[in-house]
């Protein structure tokens, strides 16, 4: 049975290889391009649907929150509150959140936006209500820096101080949505920015944890060495 099964398996692989070799060399590239076009169409449709949906009770609040997050002021204020009221754990969490925020901001603005090179959405063409408008940034659109630093700060703080992880992530999510609601970002800008900020914060957290362990390691080794000498 085993030789027969092996023969059948080899035949199946050979047939699949033959089918693949029959495809034009650029078929995979064409498929990826078609997928990207469809994704862009969905992105535009979601943006337009949000613009067309009447939300008078949300409009002012979303605009105010979006502006409060400019230049990371919302998160620096949150870090100050944590440092003042949270004791040593709060100060450690605030530091971790700010380091994650700074690393994410540098990565997004120096590297990722220049690679993406996506222009801002046509807010006037889609007729986003004037009551929602905030200042349209002059920087490139992809990904959303506000979304990235919001989730970076929430993740950095939350990894050190889990009790505030839920509220901070909820606030970060609302900030990310506010950038679409006010018309300054495509939905995918906010989604990718949120994921990117989370990933960078996780990596930053691991780096800081390693740094703190290394700082504590020498005294521990010294005590271990001293103890071994006493045992002799």
C-alpha positions in Angstrom: 0.0 0.0 0.0 2.8 2.4 0.8 4.4 2.3 -2.7 1.0 2.8 -4.3 0.2 5.8 -2.0 3.6 7.3 -2.8 3.0 6.9 -6.5 -0.4 8.6 -6.2 1.1 11.4 -4.2 3.8 11.9 -6.7 1.3 11.9 -9.5 -0.8 14.6 -7.7 2.2 16.8 -7.2 3.3 16.4 -10.8 -0.2 17.4 -12.1 -0.2 20.4 -9.8 3.2 21.4 -11.0 2.2 21.1 -14.6 -0.9 23.2 -14.1 1.1 25.9 -12.4 3.7 25.9 -15.2 0.9 26.4 -17.7 0.0 29.8 -16.1 1.5 33.0 -17.5 4.5 34.2 -15.6 2.7 37.4 -14.5 -0.6 35.8 -13.5 0.3 35.9 -9.8 1.2 39.5 -10.1 -2.1 40.2 -11.9 -4.0 38.4 -9.2 -2.4 40.5 -6.5 -3.1 43.7 -8.4 -6.7 42.7 -8.8 -7.0 42.0 -5.1 -5.5 45.3 -4.3 -8.0 47.1 -6.6 -10.9 45.3 -4.9 -9.5 46.2 -1.4 -9.2 49.8 -2.4 -12.8 49.8 -3.7 -14.0 48.4 -0.3 -11.9 51.0 1.5 -13.4 53.8 -0.6 -16.9 52.4 -0.1 -16.6 52.3 3.7 -15.2 55.8 3.8 -18.1 57.1 1.7 -20.6 55.2 3.8 -19.3 56.8 7.0 -19.4 60.2 5.3 -23.0 59.7 4.2 -24.3 58.5 7.6 -25.8 61.3 9.6 -24.3 61.4 13.1 -24.9 64.8 14.6 -24.4 63.7 18.1 -20.9 62.2 17.3 -19.6 64.9 15.0 -18.3 67.4 17.5 -17.0 64.8 19.9 -15.1 63.0 17.2 -13.5 66.2 16.0 -12.5 67.3 19.5 -11.0 63.9 20.3 -9.1 63.8 17.0 -7.6 67.2 17.8 -6.8 66.3 21.4 -4.6 63.5 20.0 -2.6 65.9 17.8 1.1 65.7 18.6 0.4 62.9 21.1 -0.8 65.4 23.7 -3.6 63.1 24.8 -1.2 60.3 25.5 1.4 62.4 27.2 -1.3 63.8 29.5 -2.4 60.2 30.2 1.2 59.3 31.0 1.6 62.2 33.4 -1.6 61.1 35.2 -0.3 57.6 35.5 3.0 58.7 36.8 1.5 61.0 39.4 -1.3 58.7 40.6 0.0 55.2 39.9 3.1 55.1 42.1 6.1 53.1 40.9 4.0 50.7 38.7 2.3 53.8 37.1 5.6 55.5 36.4 7.1 52.3 34.9 3.9 51.8 32.8 4.0 55.5 31.6 7.6 55.2 30.6 7.0 52.1 28.7 4.0 53.7 26.9 5.9 56.8 25.9 8.9 54.8 24.7 6.6 52.6 22.6 4.9 55.7 21.3 8.2 57.4 20.3 9.4 54.3 18.5 6.2 53.9 16.6 6.0 57.6 15.7 9.6 57.5 14.3 9.0 54.4 12.3 5.7 55.6 10.8 6.8 59.1 9.9 10.4 58.5 8.8 9.9 55.2 7.0 6.5 53.7 6.5 4.6 56.8 5.2 7.4 57.3 2.6 7.0 53.8 1.4 3.2 53.9 1.2 3.1 57.4 -0.4 -0.7 57.5 -0.3 -2.5 60.8 -0.6 -5.2 62.0 1.7 -8.8 61.1 0.9 -10.9 63.5 -1.2 -13.0 64.8 1.7 -14.8 67.5 -0.4 -15.5 65.1 -3.2 -17.1 62.5 -0.9 -18.9 65.4 0.8 -17.9 64.7 4.4 -20.1 67.1 6.5 -18.5 70.4 7.4 -19.4 69.9 11.1 -16.9 67.0 11.2 -14.0 68.8 9.6 -10.6 69.2 11.4 -7.5 70.6 9.7 -6.4 68.3 6.9 -2.8 67.3 7.5 -0.2 67.9 4.8 1.6 64.7 5.4 1.1 61.4 3.6 -2.0 59.3 4.6 -0.8 55.7 5.0 -0.7 54.6 7.7 -2.5 56.7 10.3 0.0 58.1 12.7 -2.7 59.0 15.2 -3.9 55.4 15.2 -0.4 53.9 15.4 0.8 55.9 18.4 -2.6 55.5 20.1 -2.3 51.7 20.1 1.4 51.8 20.8 0.8 53.8 24.0 -2.2 51.6 25.0 -0.2 48.4 24.4 3.0 49.6 26.1 1.1 50.8 29.2 -1.2 47.8 29.2 1.6 45.3 29.1 3.0 46.8 32.3 -0.3 47.8 34.0 -3.0 45.4 32.8 -5.7 47.1 34.9 -5.8 50.1 32.5 -5.2 48.1 29.3 -9.0 47.9 28.5 -9.9 51.6 28.9 -6.7 52.7 27.0 -7.3 50.4 24.1 -11.0 51.5 23.9 -9.8 55.1 23.8 -7.2 54.3 21.2 -9.9 52.6 19.1 -12.1 55.7 19.2 -9.2 57.9 18.3 -8.4 55.7 15.3 -12.1 55.9 14.2 -12.2 59.6 14.7 -9.6 60.0 12.0 -11.9 58.4 9.5 -15.0 60.1 10.8 -13.4 63.5 10.4 -12.4 62.5 6.8 -8.6 62.9 7.1 -7.8 59.2 6.7 -9.0 56.2 4.7 -10.3 53.3 6.9 -7.4 51.1 6.0 -5.0 53.8 7.1 -6.5 53.5 10.6 -6.6 49.7 10.6 -3.0 49.3 9.5 -1.8 52.0 11.8 -3.5 50.3 14.8 -1.9 47.0 14.0 1.5 48.5 13.4 1.5 50.4 16.7 0.5 47.3 18.6 3.3 45.2 17.0 6.0 47.9 17.6 4.8 48.3 21.2 5.1 44.5 21.8 8.6 44.5 20.5 9.5 47.6 22.5 8.1 46.1 25.6 10.3 43.0 25.2 13.3 45.1 24.7 12.6 47.1 27.8 12.0 44.0 29.8 15.3 42.6 28.7 17.0 45.9 29.6 15.5 45.9 33.1 16.5 42.3 33.6 20.1 43.1 32.6 20.2 46.0 35.1 19.2 43.7 37.9 21.4 40.8 36.8 24.9 42.0 38.1 23.8 42.4 41.8 22.2 38.9 41.6 25.4 37.4 40.2 27.5 39.2 42.8 25.3 37.8 45.6 25.5 34.3 44.1 29.3 34.6 43.9 29.5 35.8 47.5 27.3 33.0 48.7 29.5 30.4 46.9 32.6 31.8 48.6 31.0 31.5 52.0 30.1 27.9 51.3 33.8 27.1 50.6 
